[in-house]
Amino acid sequence: MEQKSTKPFAKIIKRILEYRQSGTVLDAGTGEGAHALFLAAQGFHVTALDTISENFQKIEEEAATQGLKIKTVMGDVLELDKLGAQFDIVICTSVLHFLTTDEIPLAVQQLKTATRERGINVVSAHTIKNEGEVRAHLFEEGELQKYYTDWKMLYEWEGLGGPFETKTGELIQRHRTELVAEKI
Ligand SMILES: C[S@@+](CC[C@H](N)C(=O)[O-])C[C@H]1O[C@@H](n2cnc3c(N)ncnc32)[C@H](O)[C@@H]1O
């Protein structure tokens, strides 16, 4: 039986190792930093970014406990150009559905601009198939992929993801759209 995590962990993150084994990572919208910690433990140089800094101390302490280093940065996925840096891998999982429909093109443009040539984007978000779910933007089938027609698509998937355990102990599943694409 598959192990259930109490911290949200997207399977797509482990998929990164099929494409890249080293380099710099920007985890845009890091949340509790589970992905940032996992990738730092694999030897990647990770910057964990979020609009809210409430988890930063916990992430840094956990990194130190594991003998890892993670740079935490307060920032907005809509303003990644302010970082003045590009990364080999830019991750943005379970973040874009919190942005409004008007903000999505800019957000994806920022993810792409923050990525080096031959770098990859790893993106996932919820879709309109989640009946009754209220989010600022839920993705139509194929919508996310359309932003990456000028990149090489390495992996794409849409379906029912999870189950994840919520903070209240409830097991939930969500329809998701996911992709890994390479900047060419
Ligand atoms: C559901 S959590 C996802 C965390 C993690 N990426 C994951 O996949 O488990 C959403 C995170 O996105 C952050 N977030 C929302 N809007 C953001 C924005 N415009 N820029 C950066 N982070 C944002 C929230 O603060 C929150 O930590």
The ligand as a Tripos MOL2 file, in Angstrom:
@<TRIPOS>MOLECULE
LIG
   27    29     1     0     0
SMALL
NO_CHARGES

@<TRIPOS>ATOM
      1 C1         -1.1610   24.7590   -0.9860 C.3       1 LIG1
      2 S1          0.3760   25.5250   -0.6460 S.3       1 LIG1
      3 C2          1.4490   24.6050   -1.7070 C.3       1 LIG1
      4 C3          2.7900   24.3770   -1.1010 C.3       1 LIG1
      5 C4          3.7360   23.5190   -1.9010 C.3       1 LIG1
      6 N1          4.1480   24.1720   -3.1210 N.3       1 LIG1
      7 C5          3.1160   22.1770   -2.1940 C.2       1 LIG1
      8 O1          2.9770   21.8010   -3.3670 O.co2     1 LIG1
      9 O2          2.7920   21.4490   -1.2540 O.co2     1 LIG1
     10 C6          0.2580   27.0800   -1.4940 C.3       1 LIG1
     11 C7          1.3780   28.0150   -1.1420 C.3       1 LIG1
     12 O3          1.4520   29.0250   -2.1450 O.3       1 LIG1
     13 C8          1.7130   30.2620   -1.5190 C.3       1 LIG1
     14 N2          1.3170   31.3350   -2.4390 N.ar      1 LIG1
     15 C9          0.0660   31.7120   -2.7810 C.ar      1 LIG1
     16 N3          0.1090   32.7220   -3.6640 N.ar      1 LIG1
     17 C10         1.4220   32.9870   -3.8840 C.ar      1 LIG1
     18 C11         2.1090   33.9180   -4.6960 C.ar      1 LIG1
     19 N4          1.4540   34.8160   -5.4390 N.pl3     1 LIG1
     20 N5          3.4510   33.9100   -4.7000 N.ar      1 LIG1
     21 C12         4.1310   33.0160   -3.9370 C.ar      1 LIG1
     22 N6          3.5340   32.1040   -3.1440 N.ar      1 LIG1
     23 C13         2.1880   32.0920   -3.1240 C.ar      1 LIG1
     24 C14         0.9170   30.1950   -0.2330 C.3       1 LIG1
     25 O4          1.3750   31.1250    0.7170 O.3       1 LIG1
     26 C15         1.1540   28.7480    0.1880 C.3       1 LIG1
     27 O5          2.2830   28.6190    0.9980 O.3       1 LIG1
@<TRIPOS>BOND
     1     1     2 1
     2     2     3 1
     3     2    10 1
     4     3     4 1
     5     4     5 1
     6     5     6 1
     7     5     7 1
     8     7     8 2
     9     7     9 1
    10    10    11 1
    11    11    12 1
    12    11    26 1
    13    12    13 1
    14    13    14 1
    15    13    24 1
    16    14    15 ar
    17    14    23 ar
    18    15    16 ar
    19    16    17 ar
    20    17    18 ar
    21    17    23 ar
    22    18    19 1
    23    18    20 ar
    24    20    21 ar
    25    21    22 ar
    26    22    23 ar
    27    24    25 1
    28    24    26 1
    29    26    27 1
@<TRIPOS>SUBSTRUCTURE
     1 LIG1         1 GROUP 0 **** ****
